[in-house]
Amino acid sequence: MRRRRIVTRWRVFASIAGWKWRHLWIVLLAAVGVLAFAESRAEWSAMHRWNRAVGDTSLLLVSLAMAAGPLARLWSWARGFLPWRRELGVWGTLLAIAHTAVILDGWVEWDLIRSVGYELHPLLGQYVMVQHGFGLANLVGFGALAYGIVLAISSNDRSQKFLGGPVWKFLQQGAYVLWVLVVVHTAYFLYLHFQDFHRQVPDPNWLQGPFAGLVVLVAGLQAAAFWKTWRLKRSGRAYAAG
């Protein structure tokens, strides 16, 4: 009985918390995340330190947004998380924009062609491809950012009313595509980019293990929610979690 009261109170609090309060709490979470990730890599250069700190926090917020839906389908008490998805996605996208700005300013120095793997050859006097994976991973990242901006802009009641329920829901369901793009982009820089034979290989990024665990966790929640929903429909029981 006590557990039921606690769960009920949590669901009521999570559901009625206004959007302004949700934004405030997520901003605080994002600030703590950025500072913590930056402090964990204090020995890195400033550009890479803040680049990764902002990017990792963006990944964390998007992961929480992706986990909210399946959590609500698996456990009724978790339905209180659903209203937080919009704010998590919006701030995850804003941090992704900041992450991109740090890269463009500090890494490729606003030379956009360098961001896709080209470098100016001093003898040839023209750009040549030197980092194939770097360019491909950044193109994937740019694609994820563009779609993330579309999702963030449309994550409000006005856009839902303007587009209509079915169209808006179809657009928002594209978050699964966004998630895959973000995972591919992040995985390249965590595991592959610094493995060039002609460069000194740095110490492994400590986030490699937690990142793999996070991806498995979110994918596992999605798979479990799909399985439960399928079984409920097979048994003829209605279910809706949002």
C-alpha positions as MATLAB code, in Angstrom:
seq = 'MRRRRIVTRWRVFASIAGWKWRHLWIVLLAAVGVLAFAESRAEWSAMHRWNRAVGDTSLLLVSLAMAAGPLARLWSWARGFLPWRRELGVWGTLLAIAHTAVILDGWVEWDLIRSVGYELHPLLGQYVMVQHGFGLANLVGFGALAYGIVLAISSNDRSQKFLGGPVWKFLQQGAYVLWVLVVVHTAYFLYLHFQDFHRQVPDPNWLQGPFAGLVVLVAGLQAAAFWKTWRLKRSGRAYAAG';
ca = [
       0.000    0.000    0.000;
       2.790    2.422    0.896;
       4.587    1.653   -2.336;
       1.392    2.320   -4.277;
       0.996    5.732   -2.611;
       4.586    6.654   -3.403;
       4.158    5.609   -7.038;
       0.886    7.546   -7.309;
       2.445   10.693   -5.857;
       5.397   10.426   -8.224;
       3.121   10.041  -11.248;
       1.037   13.038  -10.186;
       4.111   15.198   -9.592;
       5.790   14.190  -12.850;
       2.609   14.747  -14.830;
       1.559   18.137  -13.431;
       5.026   19.691  -13.311;
       4.681   22.615  -15.692;
       6.805   22.887  -18.793;
       8.717   25.824  -17.300;
       9.742   23.717  -14.326;
      10.701   20.845  -16.602;
      12.919   23.175  -18.621;
      14.532   24.453  -15.433;
      15.301   20.996  -14.067;
      16.719   19.809  -17.373;
      18.884   22.932  -17.701;
      20.286   22.192  -14.237;
      20.884   18.563  -15.208;
      22.611   19.648  -18.418;
      24.847   22.126  -16.573;
      25.893   19.498  -14.049;
      26.516   17.011  -16.848;
      28.695   19.362  -18.898;
      30.780   20.376  -15.882;
      31.167   16.776  -14.701;
      32.197   15.473  -18.128;
      34.645   18.368  -18.546;
      36.184   17.771  -15.128;
      36.606   14.058  -15.893;
      38.922   14.989  -18.772;
      40.825   17.849  -17.171;
      44.077   16.750  -18.854;
      42.684   17.190  -22.378;
      43.085   20.316  -24.483;
      40.337   22.884  -23.890;
      38.701   22.343  -27.288;
      38.452   18.554  -27.025;
      37.518   18.740  -23.358;
      34.490   21.001  -23.878;
      33.625   19.517  -27.248;
      33.222   16.086  -25.684;
      31.580   17.400  -22.489;
      28.813   19.171  -24.400;
      28.396   16.314  -26.873;
      28.232   13.659  -24.163;
      25.617   15.604  -22.210;
      23.560   15.992  -25.387;
      23.745   12.223  -25.891;
      22.628   11.664  -22.293;
      19.549   13.889  -22.655;
      18.546   12.303  -25.966;
      19.004    8.857  -24.409;
      16.669    9.765  -21.544;
      14.089   11.014  -24.048;
      14.364    7.768  -26.015;
      14.001    5.673  -22.853;
      10.871    7.443  -21.577;
       8.469    5.827  -24.055;
       9.478    2.188  -23.540;
       9.689    2.695  -19.763;
       6.086    3.897  -19.780;
       4.994    0.865  -21.784;
       6.768   -1.536  -19.458;
       5.724   -0.021  -16.125;
       2.663    2.124  -15.505;
       4.366    4.184  -12.795;
       6.868    5.434  -15.407;
       4.179    7.181  -17.455;
       5.008   10.309  -15.500;
       8.222   10.519  -17.532;
       6.360   11.030  -20.808;
       5.786   14.811  -20.512;
       9.545   15.284  -20.075;
      10.429   13.962  -23.522;
       9.891   17.288  -25.270;
      12.164   19.270  -22.986;
      14.822   16.562  -22.991;
      14.809   16.522  -26.802;
      14.891   20.309  -27.092;
      17.861   20.736  -24.755;
      19.618   17.734  -26.228;
      19.374   19.450  -29.616;
      20.553   22.808  -28.258;
      23.599   21.114  -26.751;
      24.224   19.357  -30.072;
      24.251   22.780  -31.758;
      26.785   24.006  -29.183;
      28.833   20.829  -29.727;
      28.894   21.502  -33.476;
      29.883   25.147  -32.944;
      32.849   24.119  -30.769;
      34.045   21.726  -33.484;
      33.631   24.257  -36.290;
      35.433   26.971  -34.333;
      38.125   25.024  -32.516;
      38.805   21.989  -34.704;
      38.220   22.927  -38.364;
      38.362   26.724  -37.823;
      35.176   27.343  -39.845;
      36.717   25.761  -42.945;
      33.653   23.642  -43.712;
      35.383   21.442  -46.268;
      37.794   20.331  -43.538;
      34.825   19.131  -41.499;
      34.198   16.412  -44.093;
      37.748   15.071  -44.109;
      39.590   17.301  -46.599;
      42.811   19.214  -45.965;
      44.605   21.802  -48.087;
      47.678   20.170  -49.653;
      50.587   22.652  -49.451;
      52.252   21.408  -52.670;
      49.177   20.814  -54.797;
      47.431   23.939  -53.601;
      44.103   22.142  -53.449;
      42.007   20.158  -50.984;
      42.567   16.413  -50.811;
      40.745   13.750  -48.826;
      42.874   12.613  -45.883;
      40.335   11.504  -43.250;
      37.625    9.374  -44.801;
      36.039    8.249  -41.557;
      36.148   11.737  -40.055;
      34.239   13.163  -42.990;
      31.630   10.408  -43.078;
      31.067   10.555  -39.300;
      30.611   14.326  -39.431;
      28.151   14.068  -42.311;
      26.158   11.605  -40.213;
      26.375   14.075  -37.328;
      25.212   16.993  -39.483;
      22.281   14.900  -40.660;
      21.364   14.040  -37.083;
      21.623   17.703  -36.080;
      19.400   18.861  -38.944;
      16.706   16.340  -38.085;
      17.068   17.056  -34.388;
      16.387   20.735  -35.055;
      13.249   19.820  -37.013;
      12.038   17.641  -34.130;
      12.851   20.304  -31.533;
      11.045   23.055  -33.456;
       7.956   20.871  -33.843;
       7.936   19.671  -30.212;
       5.116   21.912  -29.054;
       1.333   21.978  -29.004;
       1.118   24.676  -31.675;
       3.068   22.576  -34.192;
       1.007   19.522  -33.304;
      -2.194   21.446  -33.996;
      -0.822   22.957  -37.226;
       0.454   19.662  -38.658;
      -2.378   17.533  -37.394;
      -2.086   14.592  -35.061;
      -1.137   11.806  -37.526;
       1.457   13.893  -39.407;
       2.965   15.270  -36.214;
       3.184   11.811  -34.654;
       4.795   10.392  -37.802;
       7.383   13.196  -37.716;
       8.165   12.660  -34.044;
       8.529    8.908  -34.500;
      11.553    9.741  -36.631;
      13.386   10.179  -33.330;
      14.392    6.526  -33.729;
      16.273    7.444  -36.911;
      17.864   10.362  -35.073;
      18.958    8.011  -32.295;
      20.690    5.653  -34.736;
      22.517    8.545  -36.417;
      23.681    9.894  -33.050;
      24.930    6.461  -31.981;
      26.879    5.943  -35.227;
      28.411    9.428  -35.029;
      29.428    9.012  -31.385;
      30.743    5.476  -31.828;
      33.151    6.545  -34.570;
      34.833    9.196  -32.414;
      34.875    6.958  -29.340;
      36.361    3.872  -30.958;
      37.878    4.611  -34.378;
      38.997    8.159  -35.103;
      42.239    8.179  -33.118;
      43.491    4.846  -34.466;
      45.470    6.239  -37.439;
      48.763    4.392  -37.803;
      50.807    7.569  -38.261;
      49.584    9.185  -35.045;
      50.215    8.463  -31.415;
      47.204    6.571  -30.111;
      45.804    8.359  -27.029;
      44.555    6.619  -23.920;
      41.100    5.093  -24.414;
      38.230    7.445  -23.702;
      36.697    6.322  -20.380;
      33.227    6.736  -21.901;
      33.664    3.776  -24.252;
      32.264    1.258  -21.764;
      29.395    3.407  -20.419;
      28.422    4.400  -23.972;
      28.141    0.759  -25.038;
      26.110    0.013  -21.923;
      23.797    2.971  -22.576;
      23.137    1.898  -26.162;
      22.414   -1.673  -25.078;
      20.127   -0.414  -22.299;
      18.047    1.850  -24.555;
      17.858   -0.807  -27.279;
      16.879   -3.408  -24.676;
      14.093   -1.189  -23.322;
      12.800   -0.611  -26.841;
      12.858   -4.330  -27.602;
      11.157   -5.230  -24.307;
       8.450   -2.590  -24.838;
       7.858   -3.872  -28.377;
       7.548   -7.440  -27.102;
       5.112   -6.472  -24.336;
       2.977   -4.382  -26.705;
       2.859   -7.221  -29.233;
       1.845   -9.750  -26.584;
      -0.899   -7.475  -25.255;
      -2.311   -6.953  -28.733;
      -2.147  -10.666  -29.424;
      -4.136  -11.294  -26.269;
      -6.691   -8.679  -27.271;
      -5.944   -6.250  -24.446;
      -5.817   -2.560  -25.263;
      -2.782   -0.605  -24.188;
      -1.677    2.967  -24.755;
       1.292    4.721  -23.161;
       1.860    7.620  -25.541;
];
